[in-house]
């Protein structure tokens, strides 16, 4: 492009034009939600829409004016356009919102998961809305007034813009106030301010002054029920599922037979009404392994104290975390950790890029047989993590179809997306059933009392309300992202040892539970005596003689 052919424009005009472009080009979801929040698209609301648009343009213009200096404004605008184009793509494509938790998800996602989110459609979007406007800004000749006049113009621009914004808000207050109050998600949808808010919130927590880790449950010990059979060891397997939503389990009434094996497992108790602590792994996993509960959970508080696995260690149990995901989010930092997610050439349980969940079971029978201590083993699944659902299961589990085999979900029908997702649940059914069979065999052959507790970290949106994936702010999240499966299986020896009535547990299957129950249920099932145990939150307590 020949720079001499472009008209030289004043710097204030650039910020005004850039502000209008930001409000229009990157905020499709914001405007759709705003129109819905103000009564829907109707001619009588046109003044509200225009007023809101002008107010946002003037607000952005006031902010950009503060950095409208030579050698500064162009890099700022280019960075904004590139970041906003990527953010708007994910918001439009998957229906997600940008908040501190989403930034944490992005930062803590491993490269393989991040690669699955990349697509040619994203490249096209970023090119059209990010690269091309950035090139125009870079090549555009600007005209700056003398420094003193420039400062006066800037001060006047900021003052007049903000005054106009206030005046518009006063005029539209009657309509805007209830819309903003009832639809708080609007602040997570407005780009690029949502990016700054979210990044600030994440960094504030990340860079908070580290504190000394508070011990938890140091008084923990084995309760009186252990004394009856001191020579018999116990093995408790906790399976942390990934992105499995309860409504796609046929055990919970789903039409497709996604649980053909678990439905035949004798003694399995399936809890049908369970809610998660969060809608993303980075929140749910630290939350459920803490004793804080969802209402009191913050990442800071959880990071300042030990969790469930530490309490089990204090009680003298050997704890192991086996991972086929992107880590334990700090919950297993003080216990043994094995990363099973790294693909190994020639391994039939790996496909070259990642490994299937069955790899978590490799060598487990031998480990249980050879151990001299009571074990708690956490298996962290890859599960149903999207959008590349078709990669989560071996070929033999592609029962439902046709299957979406691209991470560009807009190219697939909703039916093919759901089919691929249901195949991941079918594979999880196989994985859990195989784990139970393994524990049943170990119990019989090696005289070990065994148990399994399974739950997912969060659910998933599959196109309902035009939302996909997960990670929505909890207060605005749909039930698809909060309703999770949970089930338990106890060997006969385990039930006898800890005096747990399976029929009583089965009678509680339809009661409402949540991740808040996990911490105390594990301690109760294992008869761990400690002051941090709350029997009211122990699902098995009413069924323990």
C-alpha positions in Angstrom: 0.0 0.0 0.0 1.3 3.5 -0.9 1.2 5.5 2.3 1.3 8.8 0.3 -2.1 8.0 -1.2 -3.8 7.8 2.2 -5.3 11.0 3.6 -3.6 12.4 6.6 -6.2 12.5 9.4 -6.2 14.1 12.8 -5.3 11.9 15.8 -8.6 12.6 17.6 -10.6 11.4 14.6 -8.6 8.1 14.6 -9.6 7.4 18.2 -13.2 8.2 17.6 -13.3 6.0 14.5 -11.5 3.2 16.4 -14.0 3.5 19.2 -16.9 3.1 16.9 -15.2 0.1 15.2 -14.6 -1.6 18.6 -18.2 -1.2 19.6 -19.6 -2.5 16.3 -17.1 -5.2 15.1 -16.4 -7.2 18.2 -19.7 -7.2 20.2 -22.2 -9.3 18.4 -23.1 -11.3 21.6 -23.2 -8.1 23.7 -25.7 -6.5 21.4 -27.8 -9.6 21.1 -28.0 -9.9 24.8 -28.6 -6.2 25.3 -31.5 -6.1 22.8 -33.1 -9.1 24.5 -32.6 -7.5 28.0 -34.3 -4.3 26.9 -37.5 -6.0 25.6 -36.5 -7.4 22.3 -36.0 -5.9 18.9 -38.8 -3.3 18.3 -38.9 0.1 16.7 -39.8 1.8 20.0 -36.5 0.8 21.5 -34.4 2.4 18.7 -33.6 5.4 20.9 -32.3 3.1 23.6 -30.1 1.2 21.1 -28.7 4.3 19.5 -28.2 6.0 22.9 -26.3 3.0 24.3 -24.2 2.8 21.2 -23.2 6.5 21.3 -22.5 6.2 25.1 -20.1 3.3 24.6 -18.4 4.9 21.6 -17.8 8.1 23.7 -16.6 6.1 26.7 -14.1 4.2 24.6 -13.1 7.4 22.9 -12.4 9.1 26.3 -10.2 6.1 27.4 -8.3 5.9 24.1 -7.7 9.7 24.1 -5.6 9.2 27.3 -3.1 7.2 25.3 -3.5 9.1 22.0 0.2 10.2 21.6 2.6 9.8 18.8 4.3 6.4 18.8 1.8 5.1 21.4 -1.7 5.1 19.9 -1.0 2.9 16.9 0.6 0.0 18.9 -2.3 0.2 21.4 -5.0 0.0 18.7 -3.2 -2.8 16.9 -3.0 -4.8 20.1 -6.6 -4.1 20.9 -7.8 -5.2 17.4 -5.8 -8.4 17.4 -6.9 -9.4 20.9 -10.5 -8.3 20.5 -10.8 -10.2 17.2 -9.6 -13.5 18.9 -11.9 -12.9 21.9 -14.9 -12.1 19.8 -14.3 -15.3 17.7 -14.5 -17.5 20.8 -17.5 -15.6 22.2 -19.4 -15.9 18.9 -18.3 -19.4 18.1 -18.8 -21.1 21.5 -21.1 -18.7 23.4 -18.4 -18.2 26.2 -17.9 -15.1 28.1 -14.6 -13.5 29.1 -13.9 -13.4 32.9 -11.0 -14.1 35.3 -11.9 -17.8 35.3 -11.7 -17.9 31.5 -8.3 -16.2 31.5 -7.2 -18.8 34.1 -8.4 -21.6 31.8 -6.5 -20.1 28.9 -3.3 -19.8 30.9 -3.5 -23.2 32.5 -4.6 -25.1 29.4 -1.9 -27.4 28.0 -0.7 -26.9 24.4 -2.6 -29.9 23.1 -5.9 -28.6 24.4 -5.1 -25.1 23.1 -4.3 -26.5 19.7 -7.8 -28.0 19.4 -9.3 -24.6 19.7 -7.5 -23.3 16.7 -9.2 -23.4 13.3 -9.2 -21.9 9.9 -12.4 -20.0 10.8 -10.5 -18.4 13.6 -7.7 -17.5 11.2 -10.2 -15.9 8.9 -11.9 -14.0 11.7 -8.7 -12.7 13.2 -7.4 -11.7 9.7 -10.6 -9.8 8.8 -11.2 -8.1 12.2 -7.7 -8.0 13.6 -4.9 -8.0 11.0 -6.5 -5.9 8.3 -7.7 -3.1 10.6 -4.2 -3.2 12.3 -2.5 -2.8 8.9 -4.7 0.2 8.1 -3.9 1.8 11.4 -0.2 1.2 10.9 -0.1 2.7 7.5 -2.5 5.6 8.2 -0.7 9.0 8.3 -1.7 10.9 11.5 -1.7 14.7 12.2 -0.9 15.8 15.8 -1.4 19.4 16.9 1.3 21.2 18.8 1.9 19.7 22.3 0.1 22.4 24.4 -2.9 22.6 22.1 -2.9 18.8 21.9 -3.1 18.5 25.7 -6.0 21.0 25.8 -7.8 19.1 23.0 -7.3 15.9 24.9 -8.6 17.3 28.2 -11.6 18.8 26.4 -12.3 15.6 24.5 -12.2 13.4 27.7 -14.4 15.9 29.7 -17.0 16.3 27.0 -17.1 12.6 26.2 -17.7 11.7 29.8 -20.3 14.4 30.3 -22.2 13.2 27.3 -22.0 9.6 28.6 -23.4 10.7 32.0 -26.2 12.6 30.2 -27.1 9.6 28.1 -27.2 7.3 31.1 -29.5 9.7 33.0 -31.8 9.9 30.0 -31.9 6.1 29.5 -31.7 5.2 33.2 -35.2 3.8 33.4 -34.5 1.3 30.7 -30.8 0.6 31.3 -30.9 0.1 35.1 -33.2 -3.0 35.2 -31.5 -4.4 32.1 -28.0 -4.2 33.6 -29.2 -5.3 37.0 -31.0 -8.4 35.7 -28.4 -9.2 33.1 -25.0 -8.9 34.8 -23.4 -11.0 32.1 -23.4 -7.9 29.9 -20.1 -6.7 31.5 -18.5 -10.0 30.6 -19.7 -9.7 27.0 -18.5 -6.1 26.2 -15.2 -6.3 24.3 -12.5 -5.1 24.9 -13.3 -4.0 28.5 -14.1 -7.6 29.5 -10.5 -8.6 28.5 -9.0 -6.0 30.8 -11.3 -6.8 33.7 -10.7 -10.5 33.4 -6.9 -10.2 33.1 -6.8 -7.8 36.0 -8.8 -10.2 38.1 -6.6 -13.1 37.2 -3.3 -11.3 37.7 -4.5 -9.9 41.0 -5.0 -13.4 42.3 -1.9 -14.7 40.6 0.5 -12.1 42.0 -1.1 -11.9 45.4 1.5 -12.0 48.2 2.1 -15.7 49.0 1.2 -16.8 52.4 2.2 -19.7 54.6 0.2 -22.8 53.8 -2.2 -23.6 56.6 -2.3 -27.2 57.7 -5.6 -28.9 57.6 -6.7 -32.0 59.5 -3.4 -32.7 61.2 -5.4 -34.5 63.9 -6.7 -37.0 61.3 -6.4 -40.7 62.1 -8.1 -44.0 61.3 -11.4 -44.4 63.2 -12.6 -47.4 65.3 -14.0 -49.3 62.3 -10.5 -50.0 61.1 -9.7 -52.1 64.2 -11.9 -55.0 63.2 -9.7 -56.2 60.3 -6.3 -54.5 60.8 -4.5 -56.9 58.5 -6.8 -56.2 55.4 -5.7 -53.2 53.3 -8.1 -50.8 51.6 -7.9 -49.1 48.2 -10.2 -46.2 47.4 -10.2 -45.0 43.8 -11.5 -41.5 43.1 -12.2 -40.9 39.4 -12.3 -37.2 38.5 -14.2 -37.0 35.2 -13.8 -34.2 32.7 -16.7 -32.3 31.1 -19.2 -35.0 31.6 -22.8 -33.7 32.0 -25.3 -35.8 33.9 -28.1 -35.5 31.3 -26.2 -37.5 28.7 -25.9 -40.6 31.0 -28.5 -43.2 30.3 -28.4 -44.0 34.0 -30.0 -40.6 34.4 -32.8 -41.3 31.8 -31.0 -40.2 28.6 -32.6 -41.8 25.6 -29.3 -43.1 24.0 -27.8 -46.2 25.7 -24.6 -44.4 26.8 -24.1 -46.6 29.9 -24.6 -50.2 28.7 -21.9 -51.6 31.1 -22.4 -49.5 34.2 -26.2 -50.3 34.1 -25.2 -53.9 34.7 -22.7 -53.4 37.5 -24.0 -55.0 40.6 -23.8 -52.7 43.7 -23.3 -49.4 41.7 -25.1 -46.4 43.2 -25.8 -43.6 40.8 -26.6 -40.2 42.2 -28.9 -38.4 39.8 -29.1 -34.8 41.2 -25.6 -33.4 41.7 -24.3 -29.9 41.0 -20.7 -28.8 40.4 -18.7 -26.2 42.3 -17.8 -24.4 39.1 -18.1 -24.6 35.3 -14.3 -25.0 34.6 -11.7 -27.4 35.9 -9.5 -24.7 37.3 -12.3 -23.8 39.7 -14.2 -27.1 40.4 -11.2 -29.3 41.1 -9.6 -27.1 43.8 -13.0 -26.3 45.2 -14.2 -29.9 45.6 -11.0 -31.1 47.1 -11.2 -28.3 49.7 -13.5 -28.1 52.7 -14.7 -24.6 51.8 -17.8 -25.4 49.8 -19.0 -23.4 46.8 -20.5 -20.5 48.7 -17.2 -19.9 50.6 -14.7 -20.9 48.0 -12.2 -18.5 46.5 -9.0 -19.5 44.8 -7.0 -17.5 47.3 -8.5 -19.2 50.3 -8.1 -22.7 48.8 -4.5 -21.9 47.9 -3.7 -20.9 51.5 -4.6 -24.2 53.1 -4.2 -27.9 52.6 -7.0 -30.0 51.1 -8.6 -33.5 51.2 -5.5 -35.3 49.9 -3.4 -33.8 52.7 -5.9 -34.9 55.3 -5.8 -38.4 54.0 -2.0 -38.3 54.2 -2.2 -37.1 57.8 -4.3 -40.1 58.5 -1.5 -42.4 57.3 -2.9 -43.3 53.9 -0.7 -43.5 50.8 -2.1 -41.0 48.2 -1.4 -41.1 44.4 -2.7 -38.8 41.7 -2.6 -40.2 38.1 -3.3 -37.6 35.5 -4.5 -37.8 31.9 -5.5 -34.2 31.7 -3.8 -30.8 32.3 -2.8 -31.3 35.9 -4.5 -31.1 39.3 -4.7 -27.3 39.7 -2.7 -27.4 42.9 -4.7 -30.0 44.7 -2.0 -32.8 44.4 1.1 -30.7 45.0 2.0 -32.6 48.2 1.2 -36.1 47.1 2.7 -38.6 44.6 1.9 -37.6 41.0 2.1 -39.6 37.8 1.5 -37.9 34.4 0.0 -40.5 32.1 -1.0 -38.1 29.3 2.3 -38.0 27.4 1.9 -40.0 24.2 4.5 -42.8 23.7 5.2 -44.2 20.2 3.8 -47.6 19.7 1.5 -47.5 22.7 -1.9 -48.8 21.7 -3.5 -46.6 24.2 -2.1 -43.5 22.6 -2.9 -42.0 19.2 0.3 -40.1 18.6 -1.0 -36.8 20.1 -2.6 -37.9 23.4 -3.5 -41.0 25.3 -6.9 -42.5 26.1 -8.1 -42.8 29.7 -7.5 -46.5 29.9 -3.9 -45.7 30.3 -4.7 -44.5 33.8 -5.3 -48.2 34.7 -1.9 -49.5 33.4 -0.1 -51.3 36.2 -2.8 -50.5 38.7 -3.5 -54.2 39.8 0.2 -54.8 40.4 0.6 -51.5 42.3 -2.3 -52.4 44.6 -1.1 -56.0 45.1 2.5 -54.9 46.0 1.6 -51.9 48.2 2.1 -52.4 51.9 -0.1 -49.4 52.8 -3.8 -48.4 52.4 -4.2 -46.5 49.2 -6.2 -43.6 47.8 -5.7 -43.3 44.1 -7.1 -40.3 42.1 -7.6 -40.9 38.4 -8.0 -37.6 36.4 -9.7 -38.3 33.1 -9.4 -36.6 29.8 -13.0 -37.6 29.6 -15.2 -35.5 27.3 -13.1 -32.4 26.8 -14.1 -30.5 23.7 -14.3 -29.3 21.1 -12.5 -32.2 19.6 -14.8 -34.8 21.1 -14.0 -37.4 18.5 -10.4 -37.6 19.7 -11.4 -38.6 23.2 -12.3 -42.3 22.5 -10.8 -45.2 20.4 -12.4 -46.0 17.1 -14.4 -48.9 18.5 -16.5 -46.6 20.6 -17.9 -44.6 17.7 -21.3 -46.1 18.1 -23.4 -43.0 17.6 -23.2 -41.0 14.4 -22.7 -39.2 12.2 -19.9 -37.7 14.1 -18.5 -34.1 13.9 -14.7 -34.6 13.3 -13.6 -31.0 13.3 -13.0 -28.4 16.0 -14.8 -25.8 13.8 -18.2 -26.6 15.3 -20.0 -24.2 13.0 -19.3 -26.6 10.2 -21.2 -29.4 12.0 -24.8 -30.1 12.7 -25.8 -30.0 16.3 -26.8 -33.7 16.0 -23.2 -34.7 14.9 -21.7 -32.7 17.7 -23.9 -34.4 20.3 -23.2 -37.8 18.7 -19.4 -37.3 19.1 -20.0 -36.2 22.7 -22.2 -39.2 23.5 -19.4 -41.5 22.2 -17.1 -39.9 24.9 -19.7 -40.8 27.5 -19.9 -44.4 26.1 -16.1 -44.6 26.5 -16.3 -43.3 30.0 -18.9 -46.0 30.7 -16.4 -48.6 29.6 -13.5 -47.0 31.5 -15.5 -46.8 34.8 -16.8 -50.3 34.4 -13.4 -51.7 33.7 -12.1 -49.9 36.8 -14.8 -51.5 38.9 -14.1 -54.9 37.5 -10.4 -54.4 38.3 -11.2 -53.5 41.9 -13.7 -56.4 42.2 -10.9 -58.8 41.0 -8.3 -57.3 43.4 -10.8 -57.6 46.3 -11.3 -61.3 45.5 -7.8 -62.3 44.6 -5.7 -60.2 47.0 -8.1 -59.8 50.0 -8.2 -56.0 49.6 -11.3 -53.9 50.5 -11.9 -51.7 47.5 -14.2 -48.8 46.5 -14.7 -46.3 43.7 -16.1 -42.8 43.8 -16.7 -41.0 40.4 -17.8 -37.5 39.7 -17.2 -35.0 36.9 -15.7 -31.6 37.4 -18.3 -29.8 35.4 -20.7 -30.2 32.5 -20.8 -28.9 28.9 -23.0 -26.9 26.6 -23.8 -28.6 23.3 -25.7 -25.8 21.5 -28.4 -25.1 23.9 -29.2 -21.4 23.8 -26.4 -21.2 21.2 -23.8 -22.0 23.9 -21.0 -24.5 23.5 -18.2 -25.8 25.7 -18.1 -24.6 29.3 -16.7 -21.9 31.6 -19.7 -19.6 31.9 -19.8 -17.5 35.1 -21.6 -19.7 37.6 -24.5 -17.3 38.3 -25.3 -17.1 34.6 -24.3 -20.6 33.6 -26.9 -23.0 32.2 -27.8 -26.3 34.0 -25.9 -28.2 31.2 -22.6 -26.8 32.6 -23.5 -27.4 36.3 -25.3 -30.7 36.4 -22.7 -33.5 36.8 -22.8 -37.3 37.2 -21.7 -39.0 40.4 -21.6 -42.6 41.4 -20.0 -45.0 43.9 -19.2 -48.7 44.1 -18.1 -50.5 47.2 -16.8 -54.1 47.5 -18.6 -56.4 49.9 -15.5 -56.3 52.2 -15.4 -52.5 52.1 -19.1 -52.3 53.0 -18.7 -54.8 55.9 -15.6 -53.1 57.2 -17.0 -49.6 57.3 -20.6 -50.7 58.1 -22.1 -49.0 55.0 -25.6 -50.1 54.0 -25.8 -50.1 50.2 -29.6 -50.2 50.1 -29.7 -47.1 52.2 -27.3 -45.4 49.8 -29.5 -46.4 46.9 -32.5 -44.8 48.6 -30.6 -41.5 48.6 -29.9 -41.6 44.8 -32.4 -38.9 43.9 -31.6 -36.5 46.7 -29.8 -33.2 45.8 -26.1 -33.3 46.4 -23.1 -31.2 45.1 -19.3 -31.1 45.0 -19.6 -29.8 48.6 -20.3 -33.3 49.7 -17.1 -34.9 48.2 -14.6 -33.8 50.9 -16.7 -35.1 53.8 -18.0 -38.2 52.0 -14.5 -39.5 51.3 -13.5 -39.0 54.9 -16.7 -40.6 56.1 -16.5 -43.6 53.8 -12.9 -44.2 55.0 -13.8 -43.6 58.7 -11.2 -40.9 59.1 -11.5 -39.2 62.4 -10.8 -35.5 62.3 -12.3 -32.2 63.5 -12.6 -31.0 59.9 -15.1 -33.7 59.0 -18.7 -32.6 58.8 -21.1 -35.7 59.0 -24.0 -33.5 57.7 -22.2 -33.3 54.3 -21.2 -36.9 54.2 -23.6 -38.7 51.8 -22.8 -42.1 53.4 -23.2 -41.0 57.0 -26.9 -41.8 57.4 -26.2 -45.2 55.9 -23.2 -46.0 58.2 -24.1 -48.3 61.2 
